[in-house]
């Protein structure tokens, strides 16, 4: 079962848009999925700055 997703608006550069569209054309993976993966990478990188936050594993098991 897919997890519920929340809609949001982001602004990206024209270059980012062009490269994401090219990647989508080649892989058929939705651009939104690449953006979600990028967010996960940033959250993982900075998780030490989020004291008291539940881990991703804890959140996904709820």
Jmol script that loads the backbone (N, CA, C; Angstrom):
load data "model"
ATOM      1  N   UNK A   1       0.842  -1.183   0.000  1.00  0.00           N
ATOM      2  CA  UNK A   1       0.000   0.000   0.000  1.00  0.00           C
ATOM      3  C   UNK A   1       0.888   1.248   0.000  1.00  0.00           C
ATOM      4  N   UNK A   2       0.637   2.165  -0.894  1.00  0.00           N
ATOM      5  CA  UNK A   2       1.427   3.391  -0.987  1.00  0.00           C
ATOM      6  C   UNK A   2       1.104   4.308   0.183  1.00  0.00           C
ATOM      7  N   UNK A   3       2.140   4.990   0.648  1.00  0.00           N
ATOM      8  CA  UNK A   3       1.944   5.935   1.734  1.00  0.00           C
ATOM      9  C   UNK A   3       1.311   7.204   1.200  1.00  0.00           C
ATOM     10  N   UNK A   4       0.514   7.861   2.050  1.00  0.00           N
ATOM     11  CA  UNK A   4      -0.113   9.120   1.674  1.00  0.00           C
ATOM     12  C   UNK A   4       0.960  10.174   1.440  1.00  0.00           C
ATOM     13  N   UNK A   5       0.765  10.975   0.439  1.00  0.00           N
ATOM     14  CA  UNK A   5       1.706  12.038   0.114  1.00  0.00           C
ATOM     15  C   UNK A   5       1.012  13.384   0.267  1.00  0.00           C
ATOM     16  N   UNK A   6       1.794  14.379   0.652  1.00  0.00           N
ATOM     17  CA  UNK A   6       1.285  15.726   0.846  1.00  0.00           C
ATOM     18  C   UNK A   6       1.770  16.594  -0.305  1.00  0.00           C
ATOM     19  N   UNK A   7       0.873  17.360  -0.874  1.00  0.00           N
ATOM     20  CA  UNK A   7       1.216  18.240  -1.980  1.00  0.00           C
ATOM     21  C   UNK A   7       1.902  19.502  -1.454  1.00  0.00           C
ATOM     22  N   UNK A   8       2.934  19.936  -2.157  1.00  0.00           N
ATOM     23  CA  UNK A   8       3.620  21.173  -1.820  1.00  0.00           C
ATOM     24  C   UNK A   8       4.155  21.805  -3.092  1.00  0.00           C
ATOM     25  N   UNK A   9       4.515  23.057  -3.004  1.00  0.00           N
ATOM     26  CA  UNK A   9       5.083  23.758  -4.150  1.00  0.00           C
ATOM     27  C   UNK A   9       6.555  24.018  -3.882  1.00  0.00           C
ATOM     28  N   UNK A  10       7.391  23.752  -4.881  1.00  0.00           N
ATOM     29  CA  UNK A  10       8.811  24.061  -4.781  1.00  0.00           C
ATOM     30  C   UNK A  10       9.213  24.848  -6.014  1.00  0.00           C
ATOM     31  N   UNK A  11      10.315  25.551  -5.895  1.00  0.00           N
ATOM     32  CA  UNK A  11      10.855  26.290  -7.026  1.00  0.00           C
ATOM     33  C   UNK A  11      12.230  25.726  -7.335  1.00  0.00           C
ATOM     34  N   UNK A  12      12.437  25.350  -8.573  1.00  0.00           N
ATOM     35  CA  UNK A  12      13.728  24.831  -9.005  1.00  0.00           C
ATOM     36  C   UNK A  12      14.234  25.695 -10.154  1.00  0.00           C
ATOM     37  N   UNK A  13      15.513  25.586 -10.416  1.00  0.00           N
ATOM     38  CA  UNK A  13      16.085  26.374 -11.508  1.00  0.00           C
ATOM     39  C   UNK A  13      15.694  25.755 -12.849  1.00  0.00           C
ATOM     40  N   UNK A  14      15.749  26.538 -13.901  1.00  0.00           N
ATOM     41  CA  UNK A  14      15.476  25.975 -15.230  1.00  0.00           C
ATOM     42  C   UNK A  14      16.423  24.811 -15.555  1.00  0.00           C
ATOM     43  N   UNK A  15      17.674  24.913 -15.117  1.00  0.00           N
ATOM     44  CA  UNK A  15      18.643  23.834 -15.373  1.00  0.00           C
ATOM     45  C   UNK A  15      18.242  22.555 -14.639  1.00  0.00           C
ATOM     46  N   UNK A  16      17.811  22.698 -13.389  1.00  0.00           N
ATOM     47  CA  UNK A  16      17.355  21.527 -12.635  1.00  0.00           C
ATOM     48  C   UNK A  16      16.144  20.899 -13.316  1.00  0.00           C
ATOM     49  N   UNK A  17      15.228  21.739 -13.764  1.00  0.00           N
ATOM     50  CA  UNK A  17      14.032  21.251 -14.441  1.00  0.00           C
ATOM     51  C   UNK A  17      14.386  20.483 -15.707  1.00  0.00           C
ATOM     52  N   UNK A  18      15.277  21.055 -16.491  1.00  0.00           N
ATOM     53  CA  UNK A  18      15.691  20.418 -17.742  1.00  0.00           C
ATOM     54  C   UNK A  18      16.337  19.052 -17.483  1.00  0.00           C
ATOM     55  N   UNK A  19      17.218  18.993 -16.495  1.00  0.00           N
ATOM     56  CA  UNK A  19      17.903  17.731 -16.204  1.00  0.00           C
ATOM     57  C   UNK A  19      16.952  16.694 -15.613  1.00  0.00           C
ATOM     58  N   UNK A  20      16.039  17.136 -14.767  1.00  0.00           N
ATOM     59  CA  UNK A  20      15.063  16.198 -14.208  1.00  0.00           C
ATOM     60  C   UNK A  20      14.150  15.637 -15.291  1.00  0.00           C
ATOM     61  N   UNK A  21      13.733  16.483 -16.215  1.00  0.00           N
ATOM     62  CA  UNK A  21      12.884  16.007 -17.321  1.00  0.00           C
ATOM     63  C   UNK A  21      13.639  15.020 -18.207  1.00  0.00           C
ATOM     64  N   UNK A  22      14.919  15.305 -18.454  1.00  0.00           N
ATOM     65  CA  UNK A  22      15.728  14.385 -19.262  1.00  0.00           C
ATOM     66  C   UNK A  22      15.876  13.042 -18.549  1.00  0.00           C
ATOM     67  N   UNK A  23      16.090  13.097 -17.250  1.00  0.00           N
ATOM     68  CA  UNK A  23      16.214  11.863 -16.467  1.00  0.00           C
ATOM     69  C   UNK A  23      14.908  11.082 -16.496  1.00  0.00           C
ATOM     70  N   UNK A  24      13.797  11.794 -16.377  1.00  0.00           N
ATOM     71  CA  UNK A  24      12.486  11.158 -16.445  1.00  0.00           C
ATOM     72  C   UNK A  24      12.264  10.487 -17.800  1.00  0.00           C
ATOM     73  N   UNK A  25      12.632  11.160 -18.879  1.00  0.00           N
ATOM     74  CA  UNK A  25      12.464  10.592 -20.214  1.00  0.00           C
ATOM     75  C   UNK A  25      13.264   9.305 -20.385  1.00  0.00           C
ATOM     76  N   UNK A  26      14.454   9.294 -19.797  1.00  0.00           N
ATOM     77  CA  UNK A  26      15.319   8.125 -19.946  1.00  0.00           C
ATOM     78  C   UNK A  26      14.887   6.970 -19.044  1.00  0.00           C
ATOM     79  N   UNK A  27      14.477   7.283 -17.821  1.00  0.00           N
ATOM     80  CA  UNK A  27      14.204   6.228 -16.834  1.00  0.00           C
ATOM     81  C   UNK A  27      12.726   5.939 -16.616  1.00  0.00           C
ATOM     82  N   UNK A  28      11.866   6.872 -17.006  1.00  0.00           N
ATOM     83  CA  UNK A  28      10.415   6.783 -16.779  1.00  0.00           C
ATOM     84  C   UNK A  28      10.048   6.851 -15.298  1.00  0.00           C
ATOM     85  N   UNK A  29      10.996   7.265 -14.461  1.00  0.00           N
ATOM     86  CA  UNK A  29      10.725   7.485 -13.039  1.00  0.00           C
ATOM     87  C   UNK A  29      10.181   8.909 -12.914  1.00  0.00           C
ATOM     88  N   UNK A  30       9.071   9.101 -12.192  1.00  0.00           N
ATOM     89  CA  UNK A  30       8.503  10.441 -12.088  1.00  0.00           C
ATOM     90  C   UNK A  30       9.472  11.439 -11.441  1.00  0.00           C
ATOM     91  N   UNK A  31       9.423  12.677 -11.911  1.00  0.00           N
ATOM     92  CA  UNK A  31      10.257  13.731 -11.353  1.00  0.00           C
ATOM     93  C   UNK A  31      10.002  13.854  -9.852  1.00  0.00           C
ATOM     94  N   UNK A  32       8.755  13.744  -9.439  1.00  0.00           N
ATOM     95  CA  UNK A  32       8.418  13.855  -8.010  1.00  0.00           C
ATOM     96  C   UNK A  32       9.164  12.815  -7.179  1.00  0.00           C
ATOM     97  N   UNK A  33       9.359  11.629  -7.725  1.00  0.00           N
ATOM     98  CA  UNK A  33      10.092  10.589  -6.992  1.00  0.00           C
ATOM     99  C   UNK A  33      11.541  10.999  -6.793  1.00  0.00           C
ATOM    100  N   UNK A  34      12.159  11.584  -7.802  1.00  0.00           N
ATOM    101  CA  UNK A  34      13.533  12.059  -7.652  1.00  0.00           C
ATOM    102  C   UNK A  34      13.611  13.179  -6.615  1.00  0.00           C
ATOM    103  N   UNK A  35      12.617  14.045  -6.586  1.00  0.00           N
ATOM    104  CA  UNK A  35      12.603  15.123  -5.592  1.00  0.00           C
ATOM    105  C   UNK A  35      12.456  14.543  -4.187  1.00  0.00           C
ATOM    106  N   UNK A  36      11.579  13.552  -4.016  1.00  0.00           N
ATOM    107  CA  UNK A  36      11.433  12.906  -2.702  1.00  0.00           C
ATOM    108  C   UNK A  36      12.736  12.242  -2.273  1.00  0.00           C
ATOM    109  N   UNK A  37      13.416  11.581  -3.208  1.00  0.00           N
ATOM    110  CA  UNK A  37      14.700  10.950  -2.881  1.00  0.00           C
ATOM    111  C   UNK A  37      15.734  11.994  -2.470  1.00  0.00           C
ATOM    112  N   UNK A  38      15.725  13.138  -3.138  1.00  0.00           N
ATOM    113  CA  UNK A  38      16.644  14.216  -2.785  1.00  0.00           C
ATOM    114  C   UNK A  38      16.372  14.744  -1.388  1.00  0.00           C
ATOM    115  N   UNK A  39      15.100  14.890  -1.039  1.00  0.00           N
ATOM    116  CA  UNK A  39      14.739  15.336   0.305  1.00  0.00           C
ATOM    117  C   UNK A  39      15.220  14.324   1.336  1.00  0.00           C
ATOM    118  N   UNK A  40      15.032  13.041   1.059  1.00  0.00           N
ATOM    119  CA  UNK A  40      15.503  12.000   1.982  1.00  0.00           C
ATOM    120  C   UNK A  40      17.020  12.084   2.181  1.00  0.00           C
ATOM    121  N   UNK A  41      17.763  12.345   1.107  1.00  0.00           N
ATOM    122  CA  UNK A  41      19.225  12.469   1.219  1.00  0.00           C
ATOM    123  C   UNK A  41      19.614  13.647   2.106  1.00  0.00           C
ATOM    124  N   UNK A  42      18.935  14.781   1.949  1.00  0.00           N
ATOM    125  CA  UNK A  42      19.229  15.961   2.767  1.00  0.00           C
ATOM    126  C   UNK A  42      18.875  15.693   4.229  1.00  0.00           C
ATOM    127  N   UNK A  43      17.725  15.088   4.472  1.00  0.00           N
ATOM    128  CA  UNK A  43      17.327  14.796   5.853  1.00  0.00           C
ATOM    129  C   UNK A  43      18.296  13.827   6.518  1.00  0.00           C
ATOM    130  N   UNK A  44      18.762  12.854   5.778  1.00  0.00           N
ATOM    131  CA  UNK A  44      19.755  11.915   6.320  1.00  0.00           C
ATOM    132  C   UNK A  44      21.063  12.642   6.629  1.00  0.00           C
ATOM    133  N   UNK A  45      21.493  13.490   5.737  1.00  0.00           N
ATOM    134  CA  UNK A  45      22.748  14.222   5.916  1.00  0.00           C
ATOM    135  C   UNK A  45      22.713  15.104   7.163  1.00  0.00           C
ATOM    136  N   UNK A  46      21.579  15.716   7.439  1.00  0.00           N
ATOM    137  CA  UNK A  46      21.469  16.662   8.545  1.00  0.00           C
ATOM    138  C   UNK A  46      20.706  16.110   9.744  1.00  0.00           C
ATOM    139  N   UNK A  47      20.558  14.800   9.839  1.00  0.00           N
ATOM    140  CA  UNK A  47      19.759  14.227  10.922  1.00  0.00           C
ATOM    141  C   UNK A  47      20.315  14.551  12.301  1.00  0.00           C
ATOM    142  N   UNK A  48      21.618  14.768  12.419  1.00  0.00           N
ATOM    143  CA  UNK A  48      22.209  15.118  13.717  1.00  0.00           C
ATOM    144  C   UNK A  48      21.721  16.485  14.198  1.00  0.00           C
ATOM    145  N   UNK A  49      21.267  17.321  13.287  1.00  0.00           N
ATOM    146  CA  UNK A  49      20.767  18.640  13.655  1.00  0.00           C
ATOM    147  C   UNK A  49      19.286  18.623  14.012  1.00  0.00           C
ATOM    148  N   UNK A  50      18.698  17.441  14.023  1.00  0.00           N
ATOM    149  CA  UNK A  50      17.287  17.285  14.359  1.00  0.00           C
ATOM    150  C   UNK A  50      17.146  16.477  15.651  1.00  0.00           C
ATOM    151  N   UNK A  51      17.639  17.006  16.774  1.00  0.00           N
ATOM    152  CA  UNK A  51      17.587  16.239  18.022  1.00  0.00           C
ATOM    153  C   UNK A  51      16.156  15.923  18.436  1.00  0.00           C
ATOM    154  N   UNK A  52      15.985  14.727  18.951  1.00  0.00           N
ATOM    155  CA  UNK A  52      14.673  14.312  19.418  1.00  0.00           C
ATOM    156  C   UNK A  52      13.733  13.868  18.326  1.00  0.00           C
ATOM    157  N   UNK A  53      14.195  13.874  17.089  1.00  0.00           N
ATOM    158  CA  UNK A  53      13.337  13.448  15.990  1.00  0.00           C
ATOM    159  C   UNK A  53      13.368  11.923  15.892  1.00  0.00           C
ATOM    160  N   UNK A  54      12.248  11.360  15.538  1.00  0.00           N
ATOM    161  CA  UNK A  54      12.178   9.922  15.325  1.00  0.00           C
ATOM    162  C   UNK A  54      12.925   9.576  14.043  1.00  0.00           C
ATOM    163  N   UNK A  55      13.498   8.387  14.011  1.00  0.00           N
ATOM    164  CA  UNK A  55      14.186   7.958  12.791  1.00  0.00           C
ATOM    165  C   UNK A  55      13.158   7.664  11.709  1.00  0.00           C
ATOM    166  N   UNK A  56      13.623   7.603  10.463  1.00  0.00           N
ATOM    167  CA  UNK A  56      12.730   7.285   9.351  1.00  0.00           C
ATOM    168  C   UNK A  56      12.080   5.917   9.559  1.00  0.00           C
ATOM    169  N   UNK A  57      12.835   4.957  10.086  1.00  0.00           N
ATOM    170  CA  UNK A  57      12.291   3.626  10.327  1.00  0.00           C
ATOM    171  C   UNK A  57      11.161   3.677  11.336  1.00  0.00           C
ATOM    172  N   UNK A  58      11.325   4.463  12.392  1.00  0.00           N
ATOM    173  CA  UNK A  58      10.275   4.584  13.402  1.00  0.00           C
ATOM    174  C   UNK A  58       9.025   5.225  12.808  1.00  0.00           C
ATOM    175  N   UNK A  59       9.223   6.241  11.970  1.00  0.00           N
ATOM    176  CA  UNK A  59       8.088   6.914  11.362  1.00  0.00           C
ATOM    177  C   UNK A  59       7.321   5.998  10.415  1.00  0.00           C
ATOM    178  N   UNK A  60       8.054   5.193   9.661  1.00  0.00           N
ATOM    179  CA  UNK A  60       7.395   4.349   8.670  1.00  0.00           C
ATOM    180  C   UNK A  60       6.659   3.175   9.296  1.00  0.00           C
ATOM    181  N   UNK A  61       6.970   2.845  10.534  1.00  0.00           N
ATOM    182  CA  UNK A  61       6.313   1.711  11.183  1.00  0.00           C
ATOM    183  C   UNK A  61       5.044   2.132  11.913  1.00  0.00           C
ATOM    184  N   UNK A  62       4.743   3.418  11.898  1.00  0.00           N
ATOM    185  CA  UNK A  62       3.537   3.902  12.598  1.00  0.00           C
ATOM    186  C   UNK A  62       2.286   3.611  11.817  1.00  0.00           C
TER     187      UNK A  62
END
end "model"
wireframe off; spacefill off
backbone 0.3
color backbone group
